[in-house]
């Protein structure tokens, strides 16, 4: 049996447990306030990131959309090549970066700010350039990624997902999402089938 795998899972559990215990729920509520206020004015939500956080952005955009907050994925680098046109003044952009110092994402955030967007950061470094450029920082810090190299993003990705899932849950609660509403947006697959069977 792989010792590295056992060590990884042990380290990962420690990091995730420690992170969950320290999630800043006040920051999550503030992020929800920003989104709800923007939506009340007819504005929209977007999520962006570079590299692995870019894949997290796609998942989070889909999760939020399916739970009552229509959300668009914004490509982290294409934004400075015209795609920032999808973001209207007053829209909210959730920007994800572990370091908060990724050069490409900084350029994207600067462009979005110049175009009048509200920025919510999700980063492991609440003193980073990204965090300081945002209205609220959803801190997703971990001490170790879990593996022996401590470089490939593993635990940090899980922390980002956890805090953004928490945000989605707060928004879902505020919007009083019901199963009847949810199944309208998720009618397919085993999940949709299970809800329809409950409704019989």
Residue pairs with C-beta under 8 A, 6 or more apart in sequence:
4 147
4 148
7 148
8 146
8 147
8 154
9 146
11 144
11 146
11 147
11 155
12 146
12 154
12 155
12 158
15 142
15 143
15 144
15 145
15 146
15 155
15 158
15 159
16 155
16 158
16 159
16 162
18 142
18 143
19 140
19 141
19 142
19 155
19 158
19 159
19 162
20 162
23 162
23 163
23 166
24 138
24 139
25 166
27 136
27 137
27 138
27 139
28 138
28 163
28 166
28 167
28 170
29 170
30 135
30 136
31 94
31 120
31 136
31 138
31 167
32 167
32 170
32 171
32 174
34 92
34 118
34 120
34 135
34 136
35 45
35 69
35 92
35 120
35 171
36 171
36 174
38 44
38 45
38 90
38 91
38 92
38 118
39 45
39 69
41 90
43 88
43 90
43 91
43 92
44 70
44 71
44 72
44 88
44 91
44 92
45 64
45 69
45 70
45 71
45 72
45 91
45 92
45 93
45 94
46 61
46 71
46 72
46 73
46 74
46 86
46 87
46 91
46 92
46 93
46 94
46 117
47 57
47 58
47 60
47 61
47 64
47 71
47 72
47 73
47 74
47 93
47 94
47 95
47 96
48 54
48 57
48 73
48 74
48 75
48 76
48 79
48 93
48 94
48 95
48 96
48 105
48 108
49 55
49 56
49 57
49 76
49 95
49 96
49 97
49 105
50 76
50 77
50 97
50 102
50 104
50 105
51 102
51 153
52 153
52 157
53 96
53 97
53 98
53 122
53 153
53 157
53 160
54 75
54 76
54 96
56 96
56 157
56 160
56 161
56 164
57 73
57 74
57 76
57 94
57 96
58 73
59 161
60 71
60 94
60 96
60 161
60 164
60 165
60 168
61 71
61 72
61 73
62 71
63 164
63 165
63 168
64 70
64 71
64 168
64 171
65 71
65 185
66 182
66 185
66 186
67 168
67 171
67 172
67 177
67 182
68 171
68 172
68 175
68 177
68 181
69 168
69 171
69 175
72 86
74 83
74 84
74 86
74 87
74 93
74 108
75 83
76 104
76 105
76 108
77 104
77 108
79 87
79 108
79 111
79 112
80 104
80 107
80 108
80 111
84 108
84 111
84 112
84 115
87 93
87 112
87 115
87 117
88 116
89 115
89 116
89 117
90 116
90 117
90 118
91 117
91 118
92 117
92 118
92 119
92 120
93 109
93 112
93 117
93 118
93 119
93 120
94 120
94 121
94 122
94 138
94 164
95 105
95 108
95 109
95 119
95 120
95 121
95 122
95 130
95 134
96 121
96 122
96 123
96 160
96 164
97 105
97 121
97 122
97 123
97 128
97 130
98 123
98 124
98 125
98 140
98 153
98 156
98 160
99 123
99 124
99 125
99 128
100 121
100 123
100 124
100 125
100 126
100 128
100 129
100 130
100 131
101 125
101 128
101 129
101 130
102 130
105 130
106 129
106 130
109 119
109 130
109 133
110 133
112 119
113 119
113 133
118 135
119 133
119 134
119 135
120 134
120 135
120 136
120 137
120 138
121 128
121 130
121 131
121 133
121 134
121 136
121 137
121 138
122 137
122 138
122 140
122 160
122 163
122 164
123 130
123 131
123 137
123 138
123 139
123 140
124 139
124 140
124 141
124 142
124 156
124 159
125 131
125 141
126 137
126 139
126 141
131 137
131 139
138 163
138 164
138 167
139 163
140 156
140 159
140 160
140 162
140 163
141 156
141 159
142 155
142 156
142 159
144 150
144 155
145 151
145 152
145 153
145 154
145 155
145 156
146 154
146 155
147 154
179 195
179 198
179 199
180 199
182 195
183 192
183 195
183 196
183 199
186 192
186 195
187 196
